[in-house]
Amino acid sequence: MMFNKNRLLLVMLASLMVLSSSACAKSGGGQEQSSEPVASSSASAQVEEPASSENTSGDANPDEPTLKNFKTTDLDGNEVTQEIFSNADLTMINIWATYCNPCLGEMPDLGVLAEEYADQGVQIIGILMDVYDQNWNVVQSQVDLAKEIIQETGADYLHLMPSTDLIYAKLRYVQAVPETIFVDKEGNLVGEPHLGARTKNKWSEEIQKRLEMVHSEAGAG
């Protein structure tokens, strides 16, 4: 299926809808409406458009997303690729937005979990959704706000920008935030995505479950 490049990027962000009480929806235009001023695009960087309308990450099935081939940056502009997954047996990827109260509410627990599981082959990574304006320019004030939230909540694990590679691989299928997925060392999905926030204990149970799935698959191989 072919997509208009700019349309795809904007529709992906504008089409989020409420699916549970523990998740947040997007309003039209790429960012949640709020009383806070939004920086003008003249002071923003512009995200690189995809080289083609084809899926560059090799994922064509929303039920089986993979993150085997992508390039993006963290919130400080440092390049990150799929090689980040090789650092752990299991990676928990939490997709969030600065306006989403359930997202922010679970971040302190995710920060604690990231520390507790660091020596158990598990890492946590965040992907920030609401950093672009309607012209697909990076809004630096949103990035700065995200950094403040990360510092205040203690969720100081790695957070990524939503590059076009990540959009094609997974983010275009996201309907509300927070959404959390788990992947193995190769970027293959481990279990089903989870929509909505959870408590620390519930996430701990889920991490153990997904980690057992990874180890079981490795043993079978």
Secondary structure by P-SEA (a helix, b strand, c coil): cccaaaaaaaaaaaabbbccccbbbbcccccccccbbbbccccccccccccccccccccccccccccccccccccccccccccccccccbbbbbbbccccaaaaaaaaaaaaaaaaaccccbbbbbbbcccccccccccaaaaaaaaaaaaaaccccccccccaaaaaacccccccccbbbbbccccccccccccccccaaaaaaaaaaaaaaaaaaaaac
